Amino acid sequence: MLKALSPAQDTSTRQAVIAVLVENEAGVLARVIGLFSGRGYNIDSLTVAPVDDEKQLSRITIVTSGTAMVIEQIKAQLDRLVPVHKVADLTMEGPHIARELALIKVAGTGEKRVEALRIADAFRARVVDATTESFVFEMTGATDKLDAFVALMRPLGLVEVSRTGIVAIARGPKGIDG
Amino acid sequence: MTSTETLSGAEIVLRALKDQGVDVIFGYPGGAVLPIYDALFQQNAIRHILVRHEQAAVHAAEGYARSTGKVGVVLVTSGPGATNTVTGLVDALMDSIPVVCLTGQVPTHLIGNDAFQEADTTGITRPATKHNYLVKDVNALGRILHEAFYVARSGRPGPVVVDLPKDVLISRGVYQGMPATPHRSYRPVVDPDPHAIAQAVRILKSAKRPIVYAGGGVINSGPEASRLLTEFVHLTGFPCTNTLMGLGAFPGSDPQFLGMLGMHGTYEANLAMHGCDAMLNIGARFDDRVTGRLRDFSPHSLKIHADIDPSSINKNVRVDCAIVGDATRVLAALIAAWKADPTKPDTGALAAWWKQIDLWRSRDCLRYRQDASPKAVIKPQHAIKRLYEIARETGRDVFITTEVGQHQMWAAQFWKFERPNRWLTSGGLGTMGYGLPAAIGAQIAHPEALVIDIAGEASILMNIQEMSTLAQYRLPVKVFILNNEYMGMVRQWQELLHGGRYSESYSAALPDFVKLAESFHAVGLRAKSLGDLDGVIREMLAVDRAVIADICVDKHENCFPMIPSGAAHNEMILGPEDEAPSGAAQPGVTEEGMVLV
């Protein structure tokens, strides 16, 4: 027989990567963001783009954190929005791949410039713009790899960084809407 | 009609309303919606009720919806017309009331230009509605309107706004009727999982101290759900308590009914919730007014929660068995599974449980002391009790609306609702000013019924302009004011929690409600002492006109029982004898609780 759940609730928090398939229509992103701000949930990262022109679908990837109960609430609240097709908790549903793209501008001359290029090469960052006194590197990877690269560029003349936030997908043959 | 025939946007609106079976709408005209008002003028199928403030239009639509089970419809103009509906929309959102609100908008080419009477209506109402739409193409208008009605009434019902730019209302397009295919992304689950039903029956069959806790979801599901709830409770022999929203889902005079639970619920309902070992929550949401301090809420029970909204489950209280589905289908499945299961329930334990409950009942927690002398000050509870008894003598179908405050809680405690859809009150949002416009909606829907707004003298002033609507449509609504010259619930909290410092809670400079009634073409009555009370009530009910009855009641009466915010169910204040001396800390009141509302 079941035992009554302890009223003392689990307060440990975890990070969750949530993929949301939505109608590609005006206001849908505002609904999702408004849900998070209105109910006091965290957004660590959020990305959105159309993924299927024929079916008019966009995919939102949200990285959030909270207790198990809060993460369950977030998923249920997202699923309740009228233009939401599917909500998937990639963190819970098995292994997944999470990637981020960054453009990193570094300015400098002499030894610092050479060092920046050498490190970029080691990190497999691509040079997508160059002048005699600057580079723009393009880099794709896991968040911690990007963090590490940005940290190394800081003393070498880091000017600014633009990052996409995380996009994620489950490993294996199945899609979230399947 | 051929599919190539074109109609104006305004004509499409009326056509879609007619196809949805709408026969009455509540509204207020203005520049942006003039094309719809012009189309309304030229037809007879849909009746328009002109309110005096757009907030009241939404509450009237809520009153109509709650008393009929149909979708309530609102029509207002852009800008202030739309922003004035926001309180009503949030009220409908919190209490899950199906409403479609049509708002005018400036023409599409002016949107974003700060045009006259422009407001970002979809932006403002996004968190105030279940869903909203801005229609930019007249050819999509028919489809969107039908979708709006579907979203408003299906799943967990709620308000839906459709924002209509004036050029869309004027331009011509093709009307699309009701869609034949299901919605692309919105498909609420209504049929419960049989495994969850089986698990629930296993828990309930082995219970020694069970309770059924039913809420507004049972009412929203339709009268059949209330019938099935009653059948299930009788079948099992379990005690049943209702939330404020659920009153009427189970007959109020049934011996198995423990009354309302929660902050001002009965002693027996709250202690039974605290002491039970198995709880079936059906269509309620473990609201903070019901649970009190969460970590001490019903600490020894296995909890089953049936709700049509999956986000209500495990939101506040973790449950052992979750059932997602419509209350009617859930109850039908529970009854079938209970009958099919060969396990015999523990009748001996159930009898002992009822013995305990009867002991709690014998505390008679709603008792009050009414001095019997004709000169005596009227106790507010006694006024409601007499209204209930005299209204019942008439044999008429009675609908009760309320404002918000002490009078609302006393009405919930003392009125026994035997059927669903007869009790219309603002629960989740707690909107003062709700009762009079809601009574308009109920009276429009039920012209022969007796509709009474049990009010307080402070709340009633928040939408008093609707007396004019009563006069225009000759609606014989009875406004029964428990006049204690205080915002009574504010005063009660100040007395119990803030050392008796009655900051701004005195109702100064009140109008003479009798003269006020007369100036609005209604009948004004007043009861100053006990000797007047029955006569005033009888006259109020006998007159076939709108009435304001100003009942002068005890200014210092408090509403008990009371579970202070942040306290547990077993830390109830039962009455004046439980109150701590002035200035001292109340039992059950903690620092933690003081920050709660």
HADDOCK unambig.tbl for C-alpha pairs under 7 A between the chains (distance, minus, plus):
assign (segid A and resid 4 and name CA) (segid B and resid 300 and name CA) 6.62 0.50 0.50
assign (segid A and resid 4 and name CA) (segid B and resid 301 and name CA) 5.94 0.50 0.50
assign (segid A and resid 4 and name CA) (segid B and resid 302 and name CA) 4.92 0.50 0.50
assign (segid A and resid 4 and name CA) (segid B and resid 320 and name CA) 7.00 0.50 0.50
assign (segid A and resid 5 and name CA) (segid B and resid 320 and name CA) 6.85 0.50 0.50
assign (segid A and resid 7 and name CA) (segid B and resid 295 and name CA) 5.36 0.50 0.50
assign (segid A and resid 7 and name CA) (segid B and resid 299 and name CA) 6.57 0.50 0.50
assign (segid A and resid 8 and name CA) (segid B and resid 295 and name CA) 6.23 0.50 0.50
assign (segid A and resid 31 and name CA) (segid B and resid 126 and name CA) 6.99 0.50 0.50
assign (segid A and resid 73 and name CA) (segid B and resid 311 and name CA) 6.02 0.50 0.50
assign (segid A and resid 73 and name CA) (segid B and resid 315 and name CA) 6.27 0.50 0.50
assign (segid A and resid 76 and name CA) (segid B and resid 310 and name CA) 6.20 0.50 0.50
assign (segid A and resid 76 and name CA) (segid B and resid 311 and name CA) 4.71 0.50 0.50
assign (segid A and resid 77 and name CA) (segid B and resid 311 and name CA) 5.69 0.50 0.50
assign (segid A and resid 82 and name CA) (segid B and resid 131 and name CA) 6.72 0.50 0.50
assign (segid A and resid 82 and name CA) (segid B and resid 185 and name CA) 6.57 0.50 0.50
assign (segid A and resid 82 and name CA) (segid B and resid 186 and name CA) 5.15 0.50 0.50
assign (segid A and resid 83 and name CA) (segid B and resid 185 and name CA) 5.78 0.50 0.50
assign (segid A and resid 83 and name CA) (segid B and resid 186 and name CA) 6.77 0.50 0.50
assign (segid A and resid 84 and name CA) (segid B and resid 185 and name CA) 5.86 0.50 0.50
assign (segid A and resid 85 and name CA) (segid B and resid 185 and name CA) 4.63 0.50 0.50
